[in-house]
Amino acid sequence: MPDISRRNLITSTAALAAATGLPMPLWAKGGSMPHAANGFGEVQGEDIELAIGNHHFKTGQRAGHAFAVNGTVPGPLIRLREGQDVRLHVTNNLDEDSSIHWHGLLLPFQFDGVPGVSFPGIKPGERFTYEFPIRQNGTYWWHSHSGLQEQAGHYGPIIIESAEPDPRYDRDYVVLLSEFTPIHPHEIMRKLKVGEHYFQRDMQTASEGEMSGEMRRMWGQMRMNPRDISDVTGSTYTYLVNGHGPSDDLQLEFEPGERVRLRVINGSAMTFFNVRIPGVPMKVIQADGIDVDEVEIDEFQIGVAETYDVIVAPPAGSHALTAEAMDRSGMGVASITSHKGHIATPPALRKIPTLTMTDMGMMDHAAMGHDMGDMKGMDHTMRDTSKLPADVKAGPGLDMVAPMPMDRMGFPGLGLDKVDHRVLRYTDLKAKHMNPHREIDREMEIHLTGNMERYMWGFDGKKFTAVSDDPIRFGYDERVRVKLVNQTMMAHPIHLHGHFFELVNGADHMHQPLKHTVIVQPGGTATFDLTANEPGDWAFHCHLLYHMHAGMMQVVTVRPFPESDAS
């Protein structure tokens, strides 16, 4: 797999800066940069210092520029305690603006950390203090919300200890999943705009007999790719566990008989991971930092920005913790071991999954043995905008319409629906603690739209522009049922800042699980109930970094409605 050397990257960046008249970033001027450490230390207390800087990072055979925090990639684990107050002092040593968003934390919107939405950002050389009370416990994370810095190492974990002792485990580990690439994130974005399949090395070939010739013609005539699973793949990514690539032989030690809590965080930019420890069952105890009734499983898919806490009781020996990319182009690996120095052998990568008609929002006629009929008619159906709501803009930002989108909360994730072991589904989740029951005040639909060929993404056919866009408005304390309709063939992890919402997943109203991020499956729908009780302006976006950067974002405003609008 080709690498881009630091020298070539600096040279090309310098040439770009000279050609465009833009100031050259300091890291590209060829000066010596400190090397970032793989992995993270820990900070805690009421006053915490964080410093963002340019570093050089290496894992395996790949090396390049990184935005490190306190000299490490990922940045430090921030350990807090429920009920404390915290002041997080962030110094920006870059030559560009930066920021930190505290993902999943309940706080005043002015400290949420989204430039242009809740604060102006942190200028080069400036120090900004985030100050807020800690109102929750659980597993969360932090990351930049400036440009594409998150891709290059600007992220890290958060653990908030419960005010009450937790007797469910004997030791715990953060398992922070992410990626590293030597290609600068803005160059990745440019390549995706030029050709959306640039990083795709696993297109289906004629020798693969899984799909009939009729089906191949159908996909071809619709100009769609049944392997369009991940925009950026293992062809350029090294998948990391706590900042360590597979060749680093990361070990998480335990004593036989211990109950080990694994706090799994998907801090990647673009990758859904399938997480398993072959031969070792897992008990899910938290989703997105909130307790759920225990569910015993063997594998789970975790979308970008989600967290799951699981408890395992592995037998003596060494066991492979694997985080396989959803497109099966690589994996992150660590060994859970009771024998220091013993490295577990991970399983081989599994067969690459293929999208179906269901992922296009249609009945899978081929699977049912029905004739596919006229291909051109099918192509027209996939682009028929006549049934879309009036507020969905049918322009160049929308190249596909799911004819029959259906609730896919019970789908475990692409490639996991036919495995022979237990896989987590959203429909398995049930809140451990009862939610207050309230009637719904109103309902709304938001459509997830895109044009893969042009690499345009948005909500309701519209690309986010901070200056002109109308925000999504909720009245303070209003109870709204929101239905997300995915009109694309890609899964989108949708995140709402500053709030938790309740998944409408079949659980009774009092036990709908709380989450801050939800995967909306291809051609499907996902519904949540939101009590908009955190006033202010909040970001709402797809957490696939390049989708957000390309426009799949909006601002949510929570304000008391004027008296005239109260009805």
C-alpha positions as CSV (number, residue, x, y, z in Angstrom):
1,M,0.0,0.0,0.0
2,P,1.6,3.3,-1.1
3,D,2.7,5.8,1.5
4,I,3.2,9.6,1.0
5,S,6.4,10.7,2.6
6,R,6.5,13.7,4.8
7,R,9.0,15.4,2.4
8,N,6.6,14.9,-0.5
9,L,3.7,16.1,1.5
10,I,5.6,19.3,2.6
11,T,6.7,20.0,-1.0
12,S,3.3,19.6,-2.5
13,T,1.7,21.7,0.2
14,A,4.3,24.4,-0.2
15,A,3.7,24.4,-4.0
16,L,0.0,24.7,-3.4
17,A,0.5,27.6,-1.0
18,A,2.8,29.4,-3.5
19,A,0.4,28.9,-6.4
20,T,-2.7,30.1,-4.5
21,G,-1.1,33.0,-2.6
22,L,-2.3,31.4,0.7
23,P,0.0,31.5,3.7
24,M,2.0,28.3,4.1
25,P,1.2,26.4,7.3
26,L,4.2,26.3,9.7
27,W,4.3,22.5,9.6
28,A,4.8,22.6,5.8
29,K,7.8,24.9,5.9
30,G,10.2,22.0,6.5
31,G,11.1,22.7,10.1
32,S,11.6,19.9,12.6
33,M,8.4,18.8,14.3
34,P,8.3,16.9,17.6
35,H,7.2,13.3,17.3
36,A,3.8,12.5,18.9
37,A,3.6,9.6,21.2
38,N,1.2,6.7,20.2
39,G,-1.5,6.5,22.9
40,F,-2.4,8.8,25.6
41,G,-1.8,9.9,29.2
42,E,-4.4,11.0,31.7
43,V,-5.4,14.4,33.1
44,Q,-7.9,15.1,35.8
45,G,-9.0,17.7,38.4
46,E,-10.8,21.0,38.3
47,D,-8.2,22.8,36.2
48,I,-7.0,20.9,33.2
49,E,-4.4,22.2,30.6
50,L,-4.6,21.1,27.0
51,A,-2.2,22.3,24.3
52,I,-2.8,21.7,20.5
53,G,0.3,21.5,18.4
54,N,1.8,20.3,15.1
55,H,3.6,16.9,15.4
56,H,4.9,14.1,13.4
57,F,3.2,10.7,13.9
58,K,4.2,7.2,12.8
59,T,2.5,3.8,13.0
60,G,3.7,0.8,11.1
61,Q,5.0,1.9,7.8
62,R,2.9,5.1,7.6
63,A,4.0,8.4,8.9
64,G,3.0,12.0,8.5
65,H,1.7,15.2,10.0
66,A,-0.6,15.2,13.0
67,F,-2.4,17.6,15.2
68,A,-1.5,16.3,18.6
69,V,-2.9,17.4,22.0
70,N,-0.4,17.4,24.9
71,G,2.0,15.7,22.6
72,T,0.0,12.5,22.0
73,V,-2.3,10.9,19.4
74,P,-5.0,10.4,20.5
75,G,-4.9,13.3,23.0
76,P,-5.1,12.7,26.8
77,L,-7.8,10.8,28.6
78,I,-9.8,13.4,30.6
79,R,-11.0,11.8,33.8
80,L,-13.8,13.7,35.6
81,R,-16.3,13.0,38.4
82,E,-20.0,13.4,38.3
83,G,-21.0,16.5,40.3
84,Q,-17.6,18.4,40.0
85,D,-17.0,21.7,38.2
86,V,-14.2,21.7,35.6
87,R,-12.2,24.4,33.8
88,L,-10.5,23.1,30.6
89,H,-7.9,25.6,29.5
90,V,-7.1,25.0,25.8
91,T,-4.0,26.7,24.2
92,N,-3.9,26.7,20.4
93,N,-0.2,26.5,19.2
94,L,-1.3,26.0,15.6
95,D,-1.1,28.6,12.9
96,E,-4.8,28.1,12.2
97,D,-8.0,28.3,14.3
98,S,-8.9,25.4,16.4
99,S,-11.5,24.2,18.9
100,I,-12.6,21.3,21.1
101,H,-16.2,19.9,21.2
102,W,-17.1,17.8,24.3
103,H,-19.0,15.0,22.5
104,G,-22.1,13.9,24.5
105,L,-21.6,16.2,27.4
106,L,-24.5,18.3,28.8
107,L,-23.3,21.8,29.2
108,P,-24.1,25.5,28.4
109,F,-24.1,25.9,24.6
110,Q,-21.4,28.7,24.8
111,F,-18.9,26.0,25.8
112,D,-20.0,23.3,23.3
113,G,-17.1,24.2,21.1
114,V,-18.5,24.6,17.5
115,P,-17.0,27.6,15.7
116,G,-19.7,29.7,14.0
117,V,-22.5,28.1,16.0
118,S,-21.7,28.4,19.7
119,F,-18.4,30.3,19.8
120,P,-15.9,32.0,17.5
121,G,-13.2,29.3,17.8
122,I,-9.7,29.6,19.3
123,K,-7.3,31.8,17.3
124,P,-3.6,30.9,16.8
125,G,-1.7,31.6,20.0
126,E,-4.8,32.1,22.1
127,R,-5.9,30.3,25.2
128,F,-9.6,29.6,25.8
129,T,-11.2,28.3,29.0
130,Y,-14.3,26.0,28.9
131,E,-16.0,26.0,32.2
132,F,-19.1,24.0,33.2
133,P,-20.5,21.6,35.9
134,I,-20.4,17.8,35.3
135,R,-24.0,16.6,35.3
136,Q,-23.6,13.0,34.2
137,N,-21.3,10.0,34.2
138,G,-20.2,7.5,31.6
139,T,-18.0,7.2,28.5
140,Y,-17.6,10.1,26.1
141,W,-15.0,11.7,24.0
142,W,-13.7,15.1,22.7
143,H,-12.5,16.3,19.3
144,S,-11.8,19.3,17.1
145,H,-14.8,20.9,15.3
146,S,-12.5,23.1,13.1
147,G,-11.9,22.2,9.5
148,L,-10.8,18.5,9.2
149,Q,-8.4,18.5,12.2
150,E,-10.2,15.6,13.8
151,Q,-8.9,13.3,11.0
152,A,-5.3,14.2,11.8
153,G,-5.2,13.2,15.5
154,H,-7.1,16.0,17.3
155,Y,-9.4,13.8,19.5
156,G,-9.3,11.9,22.8
157,P,-11.4,10.1,25.4
158,I,-13.4,11.2,28.4
159,I,-14.4,9.1,31.4
160,I,-16.8,10.5,33.9
161,E,-16.8,8.5,37.1
162,S,-20.2,7.9,38.8
163,A,-20.9,9.7,42.0
164,E,-21.8,6.3,43.4
165,P,-19.4,3.3,43.3
166,D,-20.0,0.9,40.4
167,P,-19.7,-2.7,41.5
168,R,-20.1,-4.3,38.0
169,Y,-16.4,-4.6,37.1
170,D,-12.9,-5.0,38.6
171,R,-10.9,-3.1,36.1
172,D,-11.6,-1.0,33.0
173,Y,-9.9,0.1,29.7
174,V,-10.7,2.7,27.2
175,V,-10.8,1.2,23.6
176,L,-10.6,4.2,21.4
177,L,-11.0,3.3,17.7
178,S,-9.7,5.6,15.0
179,E,-7.7,5.8,11.8
180,F,-4.4,7.3,10.6
181,T,-3.4,8.4,7.1
182,P,-0.3,10.2,5.9
183,I,-2.5,12.1,3.3
184,H,-3.5,15.5,4.5
185,P,-7.3,15.6,5.2
186,H,-7.9,18.4,2.8
187,E,-6.2,16.4,0.1
188,I,-8.6,13.5,0.9
189,M,-11.5,15.8,0.5
190,R,-10.2,17.0,-2.8
191,K,-9.8,13.5,-4.1
192,L,-13.4,12.6,-3.0
193,K,-14.7,15.6,-4.9
194,V,-12.8,14.6,-8.0
195,G,-13.8,10.9,-7.9
196,E,-16.0,9.5,-5.2
197,H,-14.5,6.0,-5.7
198,Y,-10.9,7.2,-5.4
199,F,-10.1,5.1,-2.3
200,Q,-12.3,2.1,-3.3
201,R,-10.0,-0.9,-4.2
202,D,-12.7,-3.6,-3.9
203,M,-15.1,-3.1,-6.7
204,Q,-17.1,-6.2,-7.6
205,T,-15.6,-8.2,-10.4
206,A,-17.2,-10.4,-13.1
207,S,-15.7,-13.6,-11.5
208,E,-17.6,-13.0,-8.2
209,G,-20.7,-15.1,-8.7
210,E,-22.8,-13.8,-5.9
211,M,-24.8,-11.4,-8.2
212,S,-26.7,-12.4,-11.3
213,G,-26.0,-10.8,-14.6
214,E,-29.5,-9.2,-14.5
215,M,-28.6,-7.6,-11.2
216,R,-25.3,-6.4,-12.5
217,R,-27.0,-4.7,-15.4
218,M,-29.5,-3.1,-13.1
219,W,-26.7,-1.6,-10.9
220,G,-24.8,-0.5,-14.0
221,Q,-27.8,1.2,-15.6
222,M,-28.5,3.0,-12.4
223,R,-24.9,4.2,-12.3
224,M,-24.6,2.8,-8.7
225,N,-22.0,0.6,-7.1
226,P,-23.1,-2.3,-4.8
227,R,-19.7,-2.0,-3.0
228,D,-20.2,1.7,-2.2
229,I,-19.7,1.0,1.5
230,S,-17.0,3.4,2.8
231,D,-15.7,6.5,1.1
232,V,-12.2,6.2,2.6
233,T,-10.8,2.7,3.1
234,G,-7.8,0.6,4.3
235,S,-6.1,1.5,1.0
236,T,-5.0,4.7,2.8
237,Y,-6.0,4.2,6.5
238,T,-4.2,2.3,9.2
239,Y,-6.8,1.4,11.8
240,L,-5.8,2.3,15.4
241,V,-6.7,1.1,18.9
242,N,-5.7,3.8,21.4
243,G,-3.3,5.3,18.8
244,H,-1.6,1.9,18.0
245,G,-1.8,0.2,14.7
246,P,-1.9,-3.7,14.3
247,S,1.9,-4.0,14.2
248,D,2.3,-2.3,17.6
249,D,1.0,-5.4,19.4
250,L,-1.0,-3.4,22.0
251,Q,-1.8,-5.4,25.1
252,L,-4.6,-4.9,27.7
253,E,-3.7,-7.1,30.7
254,F,-6.1,-8.8,33.1
255,E,-6.1,-11.4,35.9
256,P,-8.1,-14.6,35.3
257,G,-11.5,-14.2,37.0
258,E,-11.7,-10.5,36.6
259,R,-14.6,-8.7,35.1
260,V,-13.2,-6.2,32.6
261,R,-15.1,-3.1,31.4
262,L,-14.2,-2.1,27.9
263,R,-15.2,1.5,27.1
264,V,-15.4,1.3,23.3
265,I,-15.4,4.7,21.5
266,N,-15.5,5.1,17.8
267,G,-13.4,8.3,17.4
268,S,-12.7,7.7,13.7
269,A,-13.4,10.2,10.9
270,M,-15.1,7.8,8.5
271,T,-15.1,4.2,9.6
272,F,-17.8,2.0,11.0
273,F,-16.2,-0.9,13.0
274,N,-17.5,-4.4,13.8
275,V,-16.1,-5.2,17.2
276,R,-15.7,-8.8,18.6
277,I,-13.4,-10.9,20.7
278,P,-13.7,-14.4,19.2
279,G,-14.7,-16.9,21.8
280,V,-15.4,-14.3,24.5
281,P,-19.0,-13.0,25.0
282,M,-19.7,-9.4,25.8
283,K,-22.4,-7.8,28.0
284,V,-23.4,-4.4,26.8
285,I,-24.1,-2.1,29.9
286,Q,-24.0,1.4,28.4
287,A,-24.8,3.0,25.0
288,D,-23.5,6.5,24.4
289,G,-22.7,6.8,28.2
290,I,-26.2,5.9,29.4
291,D,-27.0,2.7,31.3
292,V,-29.0,0.0,29.4
293,D,-30.3,-3.3,30.6
294,E,-27.6,-5.9,30.1
295,V,-27.5,-7.6,26.7
296,E,-25.2,-10.5,26.0
297,I,-23.8,-10.5,22.5
298,D,-20.8,-11.8,20.5
299,E,-20.3,-8.8,18.2
300,F,-21.5,-5.3,17.6
301,Q,-21.2,-2.6,14.9
302,I,-20.3,0.8,16.2
303,G,-20.9,3.9,14.1
304,V,-18.7,6.9,14.0
305,A,-19.1,8.9,17.3
306,E,-21.0,6.2,19.1
307,T,-19.8,4.6,22.4
308,Y,-20.6,1.2,23.9
309,D,-19.4,-0.1,27.3
310,V,-19.2,-3.8,27.6
311,I,-18.1,-6.2,30.3
312,V,-16.1,-9.3,29.5
313,A,-14.8,-12.1,31.8
314,P,-12.2,-13.7,29.5
315,P,-10.6,-17.0,30.5
316,A,-6.9,-17.2,31.1
317,G,-4.8,-16.7,28.0
318,S,-4.6,-14.1,25.2
319,H,-7.7,-13.0,23.2
320,A,-7.8,-10.9,20.1
321,L,-9.9,-7.7,20.4
322,T,-10.7,-6.9,16.7
323,A,-12.3,-3.8,15.2
324,E,-12.9,-4.8,11.6
325,A,-13.8,-2.0,9.2
326,M,-17.3,-2.4,7.9
327,D,-16.0,-2.7,4.3
328,R,-13.5,-5.4,5.5
329,S,-10.5,-3.4,4.2
330,G,-8.6,-3.7,7.4
331,M,-8.9,-3.9,11.2
332,G,-7.7,-2.4,14.5
333,V,-6.3,-5.0,16.8
334,A,-5.3,-5.4,20.5
335,S,-4.6,-8.4,22.7
336,I,-6.5,-8.9,26.0
337,T,-4.1,-11.1,27.8
338,S,-3.4,-12.6,31.2
339,H,0.2,-13.5,30.1
340,K,2.2,-10.3,29.5
341,G,4.0,-10.5,26.2
342,H,1.7,-13.0,24.7
343,I,0.1,-11.7,21.5
344,A,-3.2,-13.1,20.3
345,T,-3.7,-14.0,16.6
346,P,-6.6,-12.0,15.1
347,P,-9.1,-13.7,12.8
348,A,-8.7,-13.1,9.0
349,L,-10.7,-10.4,7.4
350,R,-14.1,-11.6,6.3
351,K,-15.7,-11.5,2.9
352,I,-16.6,-8.0,1.6
353,P,-20.3,-7.4,2.0
354,T,-22.5,-6.2,-0.9
355,L,-25.4,-3.8,-0.9
356,T,-28.8,-5.0,-1.7
357,M,-32.1,-3.6,-3.0
358,T,-33.1,-3.0,0.6
359,D,-30.2,-0.6,1.0
360,M,-31.7,1.3,-1.9
361,G,-35.0,1.7,0.0
362,M,-36.7,-1.0,-2.1
363,M,-38.1,-4.5,-1.6
364,D,-35.3,-7.0,-2.5
365,H,-37.0,-8.5,-5.5
366,A,-34.0,-10.6,-6.5
367,A,-33.9,-12.2,-3.0
368,M,-37.6,-12.9,-3.4
369,G,-37.1,-14.5,-6.8
370,H,-39.2,-11.9,-8.6
371,D,-38.3,-10.6,-12.1
372,M,-36.5,-7.2,-12.0
373,G,-38.5,-5.9,-14.9
374,D,-37.4,-2.9,-16.9
375,M,-34.1,-1.6,-15.8
376,K,-34.7,1.9,-17.2
377,G,-37.9,2.0,-15.2
378,M,-36.0,1.1,-12.1
379,D,-33.6,3.9,-12.8
380,H,-36.5,6.4,-13.1
381,T,-38.0,5.1,-9.8
382,M,-34.7,5.7,-8.0
383,R,-34.8,9.4,-9.1
384,D,-38.5,10.1,-8.8
385,T,-38.8,13.1,-6.6
386,S,-42.6,13.5,-6.9
387,K,-43.3,11.8,-3.6
388,L,-40.8,13.8,-1.5
389,P,-42.2,16.5,0.9
390,A,-42.3,20.0,-0.5
391,D,-39.5,21.2,1.8
392,V,-37.0,18.7,0.3
393,K,-35.1,20.5,-2.4
394,A,-34.9,18.3,-5.6
395,G,-31.7,19.7,-7.1
396,P,-28.2,18.6,-7.8
397,G,-27.7,17.7,-4.1
398,L,-30.1,14.8,-4.4
399,D,-29.3,12.0,-6.9
400,M,-31.3,9.1,-5.3
401,V,-34.8,8.7,-3.8
402,A,-35.6,5.6,-1.8
403,P,-38.9,4.4,-3.1
404,M,-40.0,2.5,0.0
405,P,-37.9,3.5,3.0
406,M,-38.7,1.4,6.0
407,D,-37.7,1.3,9.7
408,R,-34.4,-0.5,9.9
409,M,-33.8,-0.3,13.7
410,G,-33.6,-4.1,13.8
411,F,-30.8,-4.3,11.2
412,P,-27.4,-5.1,12.9
413,G,-25.3,-3.4,10.3
414,L,-24.0,-4.3,6.8
415,G,-22.3,-7.7,6.7
416,L,-23.6,-8.8,10.1
417,D,-27.2,-9.8,9.3
418,K,-26.2,-13.4,8.3
419,V,-23.4,-14.3,10.8
420,D,-24.0,-17.3,13.0
421,H,-23.5,-15.6,16.4
422,R,-25.3,-13.0,18.4
423,V,-25.1,-9.4,17.1
424,L,-26.3,-6.3,18.8
425,R,-29.3,-4.5,17.3
426,Y,-30.8,-1.1,18.3
427,T,-34.0,-3.1,19.1
428,D,-32.0,-5.0,21.8
429,L,-31.5,-1.7,23.8
430,K,-33.7,-0.8,26.7
431,A,-33.1,2.0,29.2
432,K,-32.0,0.7,32.6
433,H,-33.6,3.6,34.4
434,M,-37.1,4.8,33.7
435,N,-37.6,7.9,31.5
436,P,-40.4,10.4,32.4
437,H,-43.3,9.8,30.1
438,R,-44.6,12.7,28.0
439,E,-46.9,13.0,25.1
440,I,-45.5,14.1,21.7
441,D,-46.2,17.8,20.9
442,R,-45.5,17.5,17.2
443,E,-43.7,15.3,14.6
444,M,-41.2,16.2,11.9
445,E,-39.2,14.5,9.1
446,I,-35.7,15.2,8.1
447,H,-34.4,13.7,4.9
448,L,-30.7,12.6,4.5
449,T,-29.7,13.4,0.9
450,G,-26.6,13.2,-1.2
451,N,-25.1,13.1,-4.7
452,M,-22.2,10.7,-4.6
453,E,-20.9,11.6,-8.1
454,R,-20.5,15.2,-7.1
455,Y,-19.8,14.4,-3.4
456,M,-22.6,16.6,-2.2
457,W,-24.3,15.8,1.1
458,G,-27.1,17.6,3.0
459,F,-30.4,17.5,4.9
460,D,-33.6,17.9,2.8
461,G,-31.5,18.3,-0.4
462,K,-29.8,21.4,1.0
463,K,-26.1,21.9,1.8
464,F,-25.3,23.7,5.1
465,T,-24.0,27.2,4.8
466,A,-23.6,29.0,8.2
467,V,-24.6,32.4,6.9
468,S,-27.9,31.9,5.1
469,D,-29.4,28.6,6.3
470,D,-32.6,28.6,8.4
471,P,-32.0,26.6,11.6
472,I,-34.2,23.7,12.8
473,R,-36.3,25.3,15.5
474,F,-37.6,23.7,18.7
475,G,-39.5,25.4,21.5
476,Y,-37.8,25.1,24.9
477,D,-39.1,21.9,26.6
478,E,-41.0,20.9,23.5
479,R,-41.4,17.2,22.9
480,V,-40.8,16.3,19.2
481,R,-40.8,13.0,17.4
482,V,-38.2,13.2,14.6
483,K,-38.1,10.7,11.8
484,L,-34.9,10.6,9.8
485,V,-35.3,9.3,6.3
486,N,-32.1,8.1,4.5
487,Q,-32.4,8.7,0.7
488,T,-28.9,7.4,0.1
489,M,-27.2,4.1,-0.1
490,M,-24.8,4.9,2.7
491,A,-25.3,4.5,6.5
492,H,-25.1,7.9,8.3
493,P,-24.3,8.4,12.0
494,I,-26.4,11.4,12.9
495,H,-25.4,13.4,16.1
496,L,-27.3,16.1,18.0
497,H,-25.2,18.3,20.2
498,G,-26.2,19.1,23.8
499,H,-29.0,16.6,24.1
500,F,-29.9,13.0,24.5
501,F,-32.9,11.6,22.5
502,E,-34.9,8.4,23.0
503,L,-34.7,5.9,20.2
504,V,-38.2,4.7,19.1
505,N,-37.0,1.1,18.9
506,G,-40.0,-0.9,20.1
507,A,-39.3,-0.6,23.8
508,D,-42.1,0.8,25.9
509,H,-42.1,4.6,26.2
510,M,-40.6,4.6,29.7
511,H,-37.6,2.5,28.6
512,Q,-36.7,3.9,25.2
513,P,-32.9,4.0,25.2
514,L,-31.2,7.4,25.4
515,K,-28.5,8.2,22.8
516,H,-26.8,11.2,21.3
517,T,-25.9,9.5,18.0
518,V,-28.0,7.2,15.8
519,I,-27.1,5.2,12.7
520,V,-29.6,5.7,9.9
521,Q,-29.2,2.6,7.7
522,P,-29.1,2.9,3.8
523,G,-32.6,3.4,2.3
524,G,-34.1,3.2,5.7
525,T,-35.6,5.3,8.5
526,A,-34.8,5.9,12.2
527,T,-37.0,7.7,14.6
528,F,-36.3,9.4,18.0
529,D,-38.2,11.4,20.6
530,L,-36.5,14.6,21.7
531,T,-37.3,16.7,24.7
532,A,-35.6,20.0,23.7
533,N,-34.7,21.1,27.2
534,E,-31.2,22.5,26.6
535,P,-31.5,26.1,25.4
536,G,-29.2,27.6,22.8
537,D,-27.8,26.9,19.4
538,W,-26.5,23.4,18.7
539,A,-24.9,21.5,15.8
540,F,-26.8,18.6,14.2
541,H,-24.9,16.7,11.6
542,C,-23.7,13.5,10.1
543,H,-20.5,12.4,12.0
544,L,-18.8,11.1,8.9
545,L,-16.3,13.9,8.8
546,Y,-16.2,14.5,5.0
547,H,-20.0,14.3,4.8
548,M,-20.3,17.0,7.4
549,H,-17.7,19.1,5.7
550,A,-19.5,18.6,2.4
551,G,-22.8,20.0,3.8
552,M,-24.7,17.4,5.9
553,M,-25.1,19.7,8.9
554,Q,-27.6,22.1,10.3
555,V,-28.1,24.3,13.3
556,V,-30.7,23.4,15.9
557,T,-32.1,26.3,17.9
558,V,-33.9,25.7,21.2
559,R,-35.7,28.8,22.3
560,P,-39.1,29.6,24.0
561,F,-41.7,30.0,21.3
562,P,-43.3,33.5,21.2
563,E,-46.7,33.6,22.8
564,S,-48.3,33.9,19.4
565,D,-46.7,30.6,18.4
566,A,-47.5,28.7,21.5
567,S,-50.4,26.8,19.9
